[in-house]
Amino acid sequence: MEFFYTFFIAFILIFVSELGDKTQLIVLSFCNKLKASSILFGVALGTFFSHGLAILFGSYLSLINDQYRIYLSYFSYVLFI
């Protein structure tokens, strides 16, 4: 059960932080052509699938082998910096 808690916390934090990042330029370029609700739905759906699959893949790798978890941690630290 602890796995689901950490999964949802990571997913929510990444989801919220990425909504205002690179996709802001795309939203601004489409704001005159499409309705705001369809643009926001597309952004939310794309973020959900992109980050959701990445979180699931990383969580699965860390469950397979403890050594993978250590490598993923160091890799994430380097990418964050």
Order of alpha helices (4+ residues) and beta strands (2+ residues): alpha-alpha-alpha-alpha
